[in-house]
């Protein structure tokens, strides 16, 4: 069975918006050096994963409209900003 290749530019705009919203919710910076930073990172990632799963469940299981779902996830993500010190990549905190 051969599946047809589907690229993101062939998807409806609302689907792409939802994919971006999920990506943006989960793409958080690594934590800095302290235990507190690591705890805050883990808690934020857990909350944002839960939010993403909720939105995806609403769209896939409950047949919610995709565009408002993406907007809701974006709003929830904005309401939960990164508050810990991110990793700088050079062996230090940013």
N, C-alpha and C positions, 0 to 999 in steps of 0.2 A: 504494500500500500504506500503510495507516494503522496505526501502532503504538500499542498501548495505553499510556497513561501509568502508570508505576509509581512511587510515592513511597516514601521510605525507611520510613515507618511501616507499609507493607504488606509489607515484606521480613521474612524470618525473623530472629530475634534474633541468631543466630550470624553471619549475613551482615552485619548492621549493625555487630556487634562487629568484624568483619574490616575493614569500611570505615573505622571509627573508628581502628583500630590503624594502618592504612596512612596515614591522614590525620595522626595524631599523630606517626608516625615521620618524615614528610616536612615537617611544619610546624615548622621550626626558625627561631629569630630570625636576622635579618640580622647579619653580623659588625660588630664595632666598627671603629675607624679604622686599626688596625695591620695590616701585612702578615701577621703571625703569626695574628691573628684571622681574616683572610680565608682563610689556608691551612687553619686548623683547621675553619672553617665548611665549606669545600669538601670536606675529607676526611670530616667527619661526614656531610654530605649524601650523598656517594658511598657510604659504608658503609650508611647507612640505606636508600638506593635499592636497593642490592644485596640487603639483607635483605628488603625489601618484594617485590622481584622473585622472590626465592627462595621466599617464602611463597606468593605468588600462583601461581607455577609449580607448586608442590606441590599446591595446591588444584585448579587448572584442568587441569593435565596428568596428575598422578599420583593425582587423586581423593582427596586427604587430607581428613580431617574438618575442617570450617571452624572450629569453636569452639576446638579445641586449636591450630590454626594461628594464630588471632588471639591466643591467650594466649602462644604462642611469640614472635610478633612484638612484643607488648607487653613481654615479658621482655627480648628483645634490645634494644629501644629503651631500656629502663630501665638496661641495662648500658652504654649509650653516651650518657651525659648531655652536655649542652652544657657545655663547659669553657672556651670562649673568652668574651671580653667582648662582649655583644650591643650592637647599635646602639640608641641611646636615642631616636631620632626627632627630636631637637632639634638635630642637628648634632654631637652628642658621643657618646661611649660611655656605656653605662649604668653 
